[in-house]
Amino acid sequence: MDADDPARVPDFSRGTWQGGAVVSRIGGGGIGGKAAGLWQMSRELLHQLGDGEFPDFAVTIPRMVVLGTDVFDAFMDLNGLWDVALSGASDARITHAFQRASIPPEYLGDLRDFIAQVASPLAVRSSSLMEDMLNHPFAGVYGTKMIPNNAPDADTRFQRLVEAIRFIYANTYTKTARDYFRGAGREHADERMAVVIQEVVGNRRGDRFYPEISGVARTFNYYPSGGSDPTEGVVSLALGLGRQIVDGDLCWSYCPARPATPPPFNDVGDRMRGTQTSFWAVNMGTPPPPDPMGETEFLLRPDLAAAEADGVLDHLVSTYDPASDRLRLGLGAAGPRVLDFAPLLVGETLGLNGLVARLLPLAERVAGCPVELEFAVDAGPDGRRRFCLLQMRAMLIPAGESKVGVHELQGPDVVIASEMALGHGVREDLRDIIYVRPDTFAVAETRAVAAEVEKLNARLLAEERPYLLLGFGRWGSSDPWLGIPVDWGQISGGLNPDPSQGTHFFHNLIAFRVLYLTVRGGGGRIDWDWLAARPAAAETPHLRHVRLDEPLSVRLDGVAGLGVVEAKGGA
C-alpha cells in the first residue's frame, strides 16, 4: 500500500462539513495507516468503477475528518502524559489519566465547529502511524468508540466526542498494545496516534442506528470450501455494525465467485445454529450510565425480532418450514428466521455480490498486494443502496517452500494433523506444549481458561520459549460460549490450532506468521493419548504444560491447507 501522504489531504474548512471535502484533516503530522487507506480508496479505487456500472448502488467512503499526529503530540505534552503512558501502569490508571486531560486549545475551534454541524452517530477510530502496515497491521489492538451524537445541544455532543478521542489516545498504551509491540519487536515509545472521526453508515430505526449489512471481503481465502480456490477470495456478511465480524462472532461467509454454493453445514438444524441471532447497533435512546472508558458504552445488541420489526430483513433471511424441514427464501411465511443472506446470494435481489467481486481485484491492483476490504450497506437518500468502503488493509499470503501431502497426515510420527491449516512455513524449535485438558474443559469456564493461558504465556515469553497451544472452540472469540476469549497479548508466544474468523485476531495471526491449525473430525486428529503420556512441567485446573527433550517438527502448506505436527522418534 502506498505510504501515508498527509500533505495531499485538505485541511478542515469550517462551515463546510456537508458540501466540502469528503476527507479532511485537523492538525499536521501523519494521518496513520487507516486514514491513509481510506484516502487512497477515495482517490484511486472508487474512480475505477464505470458510470452506471452498478445502478442500484452509490459507492463511496463515509465523510470523515482526521486529527493528525501533531494533535496527539500536543495533547501528550500539554497534559504531561508521557511518563504515565510509558510506565507500564494498569489500563485503568492510564485511561483515568487520559480522561482528565484537555484538548490543546489551538484545535478546539475546528472541533467545536465540526460538532456544531454534525448531529448523527460518529465512529471515532484509531489510525496510528504503525497501524495497517503489512508486516504488523495492529488489527484490533486499538479500539473504536461509537457515539450517538444526537444530544440537542452542541456542548454535550462536544463532550462525548472529546471523551471518545481521549479513549483512543489512551488505547495507545494499554497492556494489549504493549504486548503487541513486544511481540512485534517494535519500540512503543515511537508510536503516534492519529484519529479518524467518521460518520457511521446506516439509518436510525427507533432507538437503534445501524447498517443493514456489514461486510469484510478478502482477495485470498485461507479456508476455501465447496470447490473454491484460495485465490477466488472470501466475503463475510453480517447484519448491523461490522463489530459482529471483526470480533469473531457468527456471520455468513461465502466465495464471491460461487455465491450460491451451500455452506458446509451438515443439515438445516446445524445451519440454523450456526447463523447470527443478534446484532450490534448504536443506542440512540436514553443515554446509559457514563462509562467513558468502555468501548461499547453506546452500543446495543438486539435480536433478530427487533431487526424484523425494523423492516431490514427482506434481503437477508430464509424462513424455516417445519412441514418440509427446509429453508425458504425470504420472509414470505411464518417460522424461524435464518440469517443466511440467501435472497441476496441465491435470489440475487440486489447486485451486491457483483459489486464486491468487481471491487476486490481493483483494490488488489491499487494496493499492489492481496487486500482485505471492510464495507457497510444501507438505504441511501436517493432510493439506491449506499455502499461505503470503511477500510482497506494489506494481507500476507503463503510464500516459500513448505509442501505437505495428504498421505503425510497419517504418518507414524504425527501428533496433530489438519486439513484446515492457516499460514505457511516450517518450525523446528518448539519443545513446549500448552494444551487445554479435555478431561476438565467446560464451555462455561472459557474465561478461566483464558486467564490460566495468560499466566503460562507470560512465563514462557519471559523464558523466550515459543510453544504450541491447543484448545477447543474459537481462540480469540469475543463470545466465551464460542471459544476461549483471549486477546493477542494473552497468547503472543503461542501457536494456535483452532481459529477465530474475527478479522482483527485473524489478521494479526497472519501478520505475525503464526502457524494455525484447525482440527475437526474427518481428516484431522490430535493424539491426546501421546500428550497425556508426556510428563507435565506444570498443571493448572484447565491446562497442562509439557516440555519435550526433542523439538517438534511443524509443517504447514497454506496453499493446500494441510498441516502436520510430528514428534521426532515417533508419536
N, C-alpha and C positions, 0 to 999 in steps of 0.2 A: 504494500500500500504506500502511496506517496507520503512523504514526510509532512508533518504539520507545517502549514503555510499561513500563519496568522495575519501576515501583512495584507492578504487578499480579502479578509473578512471585513465588511464595512462596519464602522462604528455605529453604535446605537444612536438613533436620532429621535429626540423627544417629540412626542405627539404623533408619531407615525407608525405605531405598532401594527395596525391592520393593513395599511397601504404601503408600508416601507419594505425593506429587505426581509426576506424570509429568515435569513441567518444574519445576526448582527452581534456585536461584542461590546462589552463594557470593560475597560481596563486593558492594559497592554500585557506583554509576555506571551507565553504559549497558550493554546486553546485545548491541548490534550488530544489523546487518541480518539475518543468517542466523538468529540466535536469535529475533529479533522475528517473522520469517516463520513459524517453527515454532510459536511461541506463538500467533500469530494463527490458524494452522490448527487447533491443538488447541482453541481457544476458540470459533471461529466456523465453520470449514469442516466438521469431522467431524460436528457435531451436525445438519447439514442432511441427512444420509443417513437414510432411514427405517429403523426397526427391521425386521430381516429382509429388507431390500431386496436384499441380496446374501448369501444364507445360506452360500455357500462361503468367505466371507472374514471375517476380523476386521480391520477397518480402524482404524488408529491411527497415532501417531507413536512413534518409539523413545523409551524412557526416557532422560532426559538431565539434566545439571546444567551451568549456565553460570557461568563465572568472570567477574564484572563487570569493567568497565574500571578500577575502583579497585584491583583486584588487579594489573593491568598497571602502573598508575602507581606503586604501592608497590614493585613488582619493579624498575622502572627506577630509582627514587630510591634504594632500598636498595643497589643494586649499582653506582650511578654510571654507568649505561649510556647516558645521553642523548648524551654527546659522541661516542662511537664510533658510535652508531646513526645520527646525523645527519651523520657525517663524510664520507660517500661512500666509505668503505673497502670492500674486497673482501667478497664474500659469505662467504668462508671466515673472514676475520678477525672479521666481525660475529658469525657463528654460533659460533665458538670463544669469544668473549667472553660470549655469552649462555649457552652450555653450562656455563661456570664459575660462573654466578651462582646465588644462593639464592632460594628462595621465601620471601616475607615470613612471619615466624613467626606472625603473627595469623591466617593462613589454613591453617597446617599441620594443625591439629586436625581441621577439616572434611574436608580432602583425605585424611588418613590414615583417618578413619572411613569415608569413601566407598570407598576402595580395599579396606578390610578386608571390605566387604560384597559386592564385585564381583570375580569371577574368570573373566570371559568377555571376548571381544575388545571393544575400545573404539576408536571413531573420535574423534580429538582434532582439532577443526576450528576454523579462524579464524571470527570473527564481528565484524569491525571496524565502527566507527561509520559508515564510508563505504561499506561493502560492501552489495551488493544494492540500491543506490539506482538509480532508474530511469534517470537520465542517464548515470551511470558506475558500473556494478554491480561492478567489480573481480572479475569472474568468473574464477576460476582464478589470480588474481595471487598469492594466499596459498595455502600448501599445506595438506594434510590428512595427519595421521600416524595410521596404523592400528597398534595394538599388540595382540599376542595376549592379554596379561594373564592368562596361565594358570600362572604360576610358583606353586609351592605355598606360598611364604612371602610375606606381605604387604609386607615391606620391599623385596623385589625388584620386585614389581608397582608399588610406590610410586615406586621409582627410574625405571622405564621411563615411568611416567605423567609425572613431572616433566621428564624429557628431552623428551617429546613437547610439553609445554607450552612449554618453552624454545624448541623448534624453531618453534612457531607464533609466539611473540613475536619471534624473530629474523627470521622471514619478513616482518615488517612493514617491514624496512629493507633488503631485498635490492635488487640492481640492477633486477630486473624490477619491483619495487614502485616504485622511484624513477622509472624510465622511465614507468611508468603514470601516476604523479602528475604528471609533467612534461607528458605528453600530455593529461591531463585538466585542466590549468591549476589544480591544487589545491596547497595547502601541505602538504608531507609532515609537517611538524612538528605539524600539527593532528590527525594520525591517532591513534586509540586502539584497542587491540585487546581485545575480549572473546574468550573461548574456550568453545566448546561441547564437552563431553565426553559422548559419546553411545554407547549400546550399538550394536554392529554387528549388522545384521539378517542372519539366516542360521542355519545349523546346522553343527556340526562333522561332517566326514566324513574319518576318518583324521587325517592331519596337515594337513588343509585346513579352513578355515571360510569359507563364502561363501553368498550367497543364490542360489536357483535362477534368479531373474530380477531384473535391474535395469532401470529404465526412465526415460526423460525424455519428457514429454508437453508439447506447446506448443499454445496455442489458435490460433496463426496459423502457417501453413506458407509459408515463402519458396520452397520447391521443390515445388509441387504437381505430381502426375503422375497418370496413369490416369483423367483426367476429374475429379479432385477440385478443390475450390475452396480458395484460401488460408485462408478463414475456417473451414474444416472441421478445421483443425489437423493435427498430425502427432505420431506416437509412435515413439520409438526404443527397441528392446529388446535386451538382451544377457544372456548367461549370466555369472554371477559378479558381482563388485563393479562398481559403476557407473563406475569409472575407465575401463573399456573404452569407454564412450560419451563421457564429457565430455572425454577426451583425443583424441577424433577417430579412434579405431581402428574396425575393421569392426564394424558392428552391423546390426540389421534395422529398417528404418523403414517405416511404413505410415500410411494415413489412418484414423483411428478410425471415420469414417463409412462406410468401404469396406474393412474388414479383410481380406477375401478377394481383393481385387484383386491380380493378379500384379504384382510389382515390375518396374521397367523394365530387365530383363536381356535380352540378345539370345538366349540359349539356355541349356540346362541347364549346360553347361560354364562359361559366364560366371557363372551363379548360384552354382555351387559355388566358383568362385574368389573371388567377392565376398561370402562369408559368413565369420563368425567361426570361427576354428580353435583359439584358445586363450582363456584367461580368467584374471581376477585373483582371488586368494584370499589370506586371511591365513594365514601359516605358523604352525601350531600345534605343529610338531615341534621338532627340535633348533634352538636359537637360532643365528642367523647371527653372523658376526664383528660386533662392535659398530660401528655407524655412526649415531650419534645425529643427524648432520647430513643423513642420507639419508631422503627421503620414503618410499621403497619398502623400507626396511630390513627390515620384517617381512612383505613380500608375496611371493607366488609367482605364476608364470604357467604352470600346467599346460595340457596339450592336451585335446581332446575325449574321447580314450580314457579319461583319468582321470575325467572327468565321467560317462561311461557306466558305468565301474566303480563310481562313487558312487551310481548309480541315479537321476540327476536329469534325464535327457533325455526322459522319456516324453512330455511335453507340448511339447517344444521342437524336435524334428528331423524331417526327412524322410530317407528312405534311397534312394540311387541304385540303380536297377535297370538294369544294363548291357544286359540282353536287350531291353528295350523303350526304352532311352535315356530313361527317365522317372524322376521322383521320386515315391515313395510315402510317404504319411503314416506317421510313427512308426518304431518300431524292430522291426517285425514280421519283417523279412528281413535277411539278411547283406548288407553292402555299405557303401560310404562314407556317413557321416552328414553331413547338410547342415543347419546350424543356421538354419532359416528360420521357426521358430515356427508352422509350418503346422498341427499338431494344435490349437494354441490358436486361431489366427485363422481357419482354414478349417473344421476339425472341431469347433471350439467345445467342446473338452474341459473347459475351465474358463470361467467368465464374466468373465475378466479384462478383455477389451476393453469389455464393457458397463459395468463399474465405472469404468474410466478415462474412457470417454465421458461418464458421468454426473458425474464429479468435475470435468472441465475447465470447463464453464460455471458450476458452483458456485464454483470457485476464482476465475474471472474476475469473478464478481459480488462475492465477498468482497474481492478486491484492488481492484476498481474499474477494472481495465485488463487487457489481454491478459497472460497469465502463462505461465511455464514451471514444471512440477512435476517433481521427482525422486522416485522411489519404488523400493522393493525388495520382493520377494515370496518367501516360503519357507513350508515346512510349520510350522504352529503346534502348540503342546502339546495343543490340544483336537481335533486332526484336521482343522481347517479351515486354509486358507491364511492366513498373516499378511501383510497388505498394509500396508506402512509408508510414509507420506509423509516424505521426507527434507529437502525444501526447496521453497519457493515463491518465485519471483523474477519481478518485473515485466518485461514486454517492450515495446520500442518497435515500432510498426508504421508502414508508409508513410503519409505525410500531405503535403498540399500538392499543387501543380500540377507534374507532370512526366510528360507523356504521350509515349509512343513507339509508333508503329505498326509492324506487321510490314514494310510496304513500305520503311520507313526503314532497315532493316538492310542494304539493298543500294544505298544512296546512293553517289554518286561520291566523296564525301569520307570515307567510312567507313574507319577503320583497324582498329577492333575492333567486332564485332557479337556479341551474345549473346542467346539465348532462355532463359537461366537467370541473371537478374540479381537480386542481393540488395541491398537498400537502395532509397532513393527520393530523387531530387533531381538538381540540376544543378551542375556545376563548370565554371568558365571561367577557372581560374587556374593550370592545370598546364602548365608549359613543360619539365619534366624527366621523362624516362622511364628507368627501370632495367629491363632485361629479361635473363632467363636465355638465354644464347646457345644456340640449338638445335643448332649445329654441334659444341659441346663438351659438351653436357649428358649426364650418365650417372647412372642411378638410384643407383649405388653411391657417388656423390660428393655427395649432397644435404647432408651436414653441412658440407662445404667451401663449398658454395653459400651456406648459411645464414650462415657466418662472413663471407663476402665481402659479402653483403647488409647485415649488421650494420655493417660499416665505411662503406659508401656511405650507408646510412641516417643514421649519426651525422653524416657530413659535410653532408648536405642538411638535417638538422634544425638543425645549427649555423648554416647559411645561411638558415634559415627558408624553405626552398623545398619545398613539398609536391610529391609526384611520383606518377607512375603506375608500378606494379610489376607485371611479368608473369613468369610462370614455369609450371612443369609440376607436375602432381600436386596433392596437398592441402597448401596452405600451413597451417602450424601443426600438422600431424600429429605425434604423438609417435613414430610409426613412420617412420624415414628411408626405408624402402622404399616407402612410400605417397606421399611428397611431401617438401617441404622443411621440416625440423623447426625452424622459427623460433618464438620466443615473441613476445609482443606487443611488447616493448621493441626487438626487432631490426628491426621493420618499421613502427614507430609513425609514420613520416612518409609512409607509402605508401598506395596504392590498389590492392587485390589483385584479380587476375582469375581465381582458381581456389580453390575453397573447401575448408575442412575442415568436417566436420559435428561436430567436437568442440564440445560445447555451451559450454564456457568461452571458447574462442577465438572462436567464433561470436557469443556474447552480447556480447563486447567490441566486435566489429566493428559490430554493430548499435547499441550504445550510443554509440559514437564517430561514428556516421553515416558510416562508411566505405562507399563505393560499390564493389560487389563483383561481378565478372562471371565466369561460368564459360563457357568456350568448348570445346565438343565438336563433333564432325562435324555434319553436317546443317545446322541453322540458324545456326550460329556460325562466325566466322572471325577470324583475325588476319592482317594484311597484313605478313608477315615481310619481304618484299622492300622495302616502304616503310621499315620500320625500319632495315634494313641499308644503305639508301641515305643515311640521315642521318649527318652527321659525328659521330664519337664524342667526347664530352667526357672519357670515361675508359673504360678496359677492364681487366678482370681475367681470370684464366683461365676463369671461367664466366659473367661478366656483361658487359654493355655499357651505358654511360650515355650517353643522348642528350639534348642541350639544344636546345630549339626557339626560333626567333625569335618565333613567334606561339603563343599558348596553344591547347591542345586544347579542344574542346567535348565535355564528358562529360554524357550524359543517361541516367538510369535510371528506369524505370517499375516500381516494386516491386509494383504490383497486377497488371500484365500480365506481369511477369517479363522484360521486354525492356530491353536497354541498348545504347547505341552510343557509341563514341569517334570523333570526327571531327577531321580536320586542316583548319584553315582554309586555303583556297587550293587544296584538292584533295589527295587521298591519292596 
